[in-house]
Amino acid sequence: MSKLRPAPRPPGLPQEVEEIPIGVRRVAAWSWRLIVVVAAAALVMWGLLQITGIVIPVLIAILLAVLLLPVVQVLTRYTFLGRAASSGIALIGLLLVISGMFTLAGRQLIASWADIQDKAVAGFQAILDWVQTTFKIDTLMINSAVEEATTQLQQNADRLLSGALSTAAVLGNLATGLVICLFTLFFLLSSGNVIWRWVVGLLPPDARVPTHEAFRRGWKALSAYVRTQILVAAVDAFGIALGMVFLGLGTYAVPIWLLVFLFSFIPLVGAIASGAIAVLLALVLNSWVHALIMLGIVVLVQQIEGNVLQPFLMGKAVEMHPLAVFLGVTAGAMLAGIPGALFAIPLIAFVNATMLHIVGRDPSPELGTDTVAAAHFRELRRRSRA
C-alpha cells in the first residue's frame, strides 16, 4: 500500500506564499488591482472637478449633439448642403427655439407681474393672519422678528456685496461656458466622426475596432436616453401646464411648462422641485383648495411618467433599475452638485452599454460591425507598419 504524499509545490513558488490559502491570494490580487483602479478613477474625477468650467459645457454640447445629429444627417442626405452648413443651420434653429421659448415665458411673466405681486402680498397676509389666529402670535412678536431680520441684513451688508460680486463673476463664467458649448457643439456636429477616429487612432491597433464598436453601443444608449427624456419631459410639462389652465391660471401656463420641462432633466429631484413650485404658485394666486388640486395633478402626472412612459419608451439599451438611478443621482449630486445630478444617468447609460459590449454581452447586436471604420483602422495600421 503506497503512502500518501503531499502535492508537489509549483516551481518557483516560495514556501511562505504556498502556505497562504489560494482564496486569500486571489482576494489579495484582486484587492490591489481594485485599489489602483479606484485611485485612478478618483484622480481623474479630481482633475475634472478642477476644470468644470470646460467639462460642463462640453458635456452639454455632447447631449445636444445627440439630439441634433439626426437633423444634420437628414439635411446632409436630402439637400445640397454640406456637413458644415447643415450643422450651422441645426445650431441656429436650436438657438431660435430656445430664445423663442424664453422670450414667450418672459413676456407672460412681465405682463402678469403686477397681478402676481398683488396676489402674493394678499396671500402672505392671509397666511400671516392664519398663523396669528391659530398659534396666538401677536403683532408685537412679528414686528420684533422683522426688526431683528432687518438688523441682521444691515450687519451683513458687506457679505451681500461680496455675494453680488461673486454673482457677477458667475454670470461671466456662464457666458464663457455658453461660448465653449456652442463651439464644441458645432464641431461635434460637423466633424464628430473625424475627431472620434483620431482619438481611437491613438490606441493600440488591436484595441481600435473593439473600442469603436463599444462606443457605438454607448452612443446608441445615450441617444435613446436623451430622446426619451425629452419626450417624457415634454409630456410632464404639458400635463402640469394643462392643470394650470384648468385652475384658471392659463397666463402662467407657458412659464410653468418651461420650468417643468427644464427641471425634468434632473432625475427624481427635478420633478419634485418643479411640482412644488407649481403647487406654491396655485396656493399664492388662488387658494389652498386649488393648491391641493394642483398637488393631485402633479402626483398624477408623475405617476403616469414613472409607471407608463418610462417603462415603455426607454429602450433595452438604457434599461436601469430605479436603485441605480437613485444612487447615481445621489453620487453625482455629492460629487458635483446639480451638474453631477444632471449628467449622472446619461453617463451611467453610456458606460453600461459600453461595458456590456466589452464583456461580450452585446446590448445592440443589430448594429453589427462598422465596416467603414474597420477598413479605416486597417489602413491606418498598414500605414503605421509601412
N, C-alpha and C positions, 0 to 999 in steps of 0.2 A: 504494500500500500504506500503510494507516494505521499510525501509530506507537502502540506500547503505552503506555498512560497508567496511573499508579497509581490505585488505587481511591480514590474520594472519601472524605475524612475525615468521620465523622459530625459533625453540627453540635454545637457546644458541648463537644467533647472536646479537652482540652489535648494538645499535641504530645507532652509527656513521658509522658502516660498512653497515648497511641496507640502509642508505641514499645515499651511493655511487652506481651509476648505475651498473647493472650486467656486462655490456660490459667493463666498466673501470676496474672492479675487475678481469675479465678474462684476459684482456690485462696485468694487473699488475702481475697476477700469471704466465703467460707465460713469461713475461719480465725477472723476476728474475731467472727463470729456464734457459732461454737462456743465461743470463749473466754468470751463473755458468758453463754452457756447453762451452761457448766461452772461459772463463777464463781457464778451464781445458785443452781445446784444445791448447790454447796459451802456457800454462805451459809445456805441452807435447812437442810441437814444439820447444820451447826454449831449453828444455833438449836434444832433438835430435840434434839440431844445435851445442850443445857443444861437441858432440861425433861423428861428421861427419866422422872422420877417421874410425869409426867402422860401422856406419849406411850405408854409401855409398857402401862399399864393400859387405855388407850383402844384400842390395837391388839389386846390380848387380848379386850376386850369385842367388838370387831368380829368376830373369829374365832368367838367363842361365839355372837354374833348370827346368823352364817351357819348355825351348827348348830341353833339353837333356833327360827329363824324359821319353818320348816315346821310345827313343833309349834304355834306360836302361830296360824298360819293355819288349821290343822285345828280347833283349839279355837274359834276365832272363827267359822268357817263352819258347824260341825256342832253347836255348843252354843249356849246362851243367853248365854254370857259375852261381854263386850265385849273390845275390844283390850287395855285396861289390865289387866283381870282375867286374861285369858289369858296375858299377859306375866308377871304376878306368879306364876301357877301354874307356868309353864315355868321361871322363875328358881328358885323354891323346890324344884321337882323336881331341877334340876341340883345345887343345894346338898346335897340329901339324898343323891343318888347319890355325889357326891364325898366327902362326910363318911362315908358308909357304907363306901366302898372304903378310905379311910384308917383308919377305925376297925377294920375287919376285919384289915387288914395289920398295924396296930399291935398288936392283941391277939395275933396269931400270933407276932410278934417278941418281945413281952414274955413270952409263955408259954414260948418256946424260948430265951430269953436266957441262962439258966444253961447249957444244953447247948451253945449257940454259944460261950460263954466258955471252957468246959472244953475243947471240941474245938479252939478256936483256940489255946489255950495248948499243947495237945498237938501240934498241927500245927506251931506255931512252934518247939517244942523238937525235933521231928523234923527240920525244915529246918536248925536250928542244928547238930544232930548230923551231918547230911549235909555241911554246909559244913566243919565241923571235920575230918571224915574225908577229904573229897575234897581240900581245899586246905591241909591240915595246919596249921590255925589252932588255937593252944592257948587254954585258958580265960583265961589271963592277958591276952592281947591283947583278947579280947572284953570282959572286965571293965574294961580300960583305956578302951575305946571307950565303954562305958556311963557310966563316971565322967566322961569328957570331955563327953558329951552332957548329963549332969546339971548339970555346972558351967556350960555354955553356957545351959541352961534357967534356972538361978538368976540368971545375969548379965543375962538379957533379960526378967526378970520385969516390968519397967516397960512394955516393949513389948507383952508379952502382956496386961497390964492395959488398956493403951490399945486393943489389939485387941478385948478383950472389950467395952469401952465402945462402940467403933465397931460391934460386932455388935449391941449393944442398939439403937443408932441405926438400923441396917439393919432390925431387926425392926419398929421403929416406922414406917419408911418402907414396909415391906411391908404393915402394917396399913392405912396411909393409901392405898396403891395398891389394896388389896383393896376398900376402900370406893368409891374412884373407879371401879374396874372394874364393881362391881355396879350403881352408879347409872347409869353410862353404858350398860351392857347393858340395863337396864330401859327406859330412854328410847329406845334404838335399836329395841327390840322393839315398844314401844307406839306410838311416833310417828316411826319412822325415815323414812318417806316424807315426812312434813311437814318434817322437818329437811332432808332432801336437796333438796326442791323449793325451800325457802327459800334454800339455798346456790346452787342453779342460777339462781334468780331474780336473784342479784347479778351474773350475767354479762351481756354484751351480748345483746340479743334474738335476733340471728341465730345465736348460739353455744349457746343453751339446749337446743334439741332435739338437735343433734349430740352435745353433751356428755352429755346424759341417755342417749342410745342407746349411746354408747361406755361409759358407766358400767354400763349393764345387761349388756353383754358381759363387762366385767371382773368384775362381781359373780357372773355365772354361772360364770366360770372359777374364781373364788375359792371358790365354793360346791362345785364339783366337786372341787377340790383338798382342801378341808377334810374333806369326807365320805369321800373315797377314802383320805386319810391316816389318818383314824380307823379305818377298816376294816382297812387294812394294819397299823396299829399293834396293833390287837386280835388279828389273826392271828399276828403276830410274838410278841406276849406269850403267847398261848395255846400256840404251839409250844414256846417255851423253858420255860414253866411245866410243860408236859407232859413235857419232858425231865427236869425236876427230880423229878417224880413217878416217872418210870421209874428214876431213880437212887436211889430211896428217900428223897428229900428233900421229900416232899409237904407237910410242915409249913411249908416256906418257899416253896411254890408261889405263894400269893397275894401276898406282898411282892415276889417276883421278877416276877410278872405286872404288878403296878402299876408297878414300876420300869422294866421294858422298855417298857410302854405309854407312859409319860411321856417317856422318852428317845427314843422313835421319832419324836417330832415335831421333833427336831433332825436334819436330813438328814445322812447319812454319819457324822457324829461320834457321834450318839446311839446308833446301832446298835452301833458298836464298843465304846463305853463300857459299855452295859448288858450286852453279851455278855461283856466281860471281867470284870464283877462276878459274873455267873453262874458263869463258869469258876473264878474265885478262890474263890467260896463252895464249889463242889464240891471244890476242892483242899484247903481248910482242914477241911471237915467229913468228907470221905471219904478219898480218896487221889488220887495223880497219875493213876491209870488212869481213875477217874471224871471227873477234870478233862479228860483227853483226849477221853473220850466226850462230855462236855458241850460241849467245843470243836467237835467234829464236828456235834453237834446245832445249835449256834448258826450255824455256817457253812452247814449245810443250809437252815435256816430263812431266813437272809438271802439265799441264792441263789434260793430259791423266791420270795421277795419281789421281788428285783431283776429276775428273768427271767420271772416268770409274773404276779404280782399287779400290779406297776406298769404293764407294757405293756398289759394287758387291762382294768384297772379305770380307769386315768387317761384321761379323755376327751380328745378332739381339742382342746378349748379350752385345756387346760393342758399339752399335749404339749411337752416341752422336752428338748433334748439333754443328756446327762449332763454334758458340759463346762460348759453353762450352770448346771446345778445346783451343780457343784463350785466354779466361780468365784463364783457368787452367795453360797454359804455362806461361802467364804473371805473375800470382801469384807465381808459382813455381820459376821463374827466380828472382822475387823480394825477395823471402824468402831465397833461397839457390843457386842463380846463375845458372850456366849451369847444375849442377846435379838436381836442382829443376825443370828446364825445361824438362830434360830428363825423370824424374820419375813422373811428374805431371799427364800425360794422363794414363799411366798404373794404377796409384793409383786411379784415378777417375773411370776408368773402373771397377776396383775391388770393390770399395766402392759402385758404382751404382748398380751392380748386387747383392751385399750382402744386401744392404738396401731394394731393391725391394722384395727380398725374406722375409725379416723380416717383412715388412708391408703387406705381403700377396699377392703380385703380382709376382709370381714365374717367373723369366725370362727364366728358363730352366726346364720346367716340365718333359721333357724326362729323366732327371737324376733320378727321383723318390726318393726313400729313401735308404740310405746306410744301409742295414740290418746288415752287419758285424759290422760296427761301432756302430749301435744301440744296438746290443747284447753285445758288449764290454762295453758300458757305463752302461747298465743294470747290468752286472756282477760287474762292479766297484761300483755301488750304493749298490748292495746287500752285497758286502764285507764291505763297509763303515758302513752299518747298523749292520752287524754282529760284 
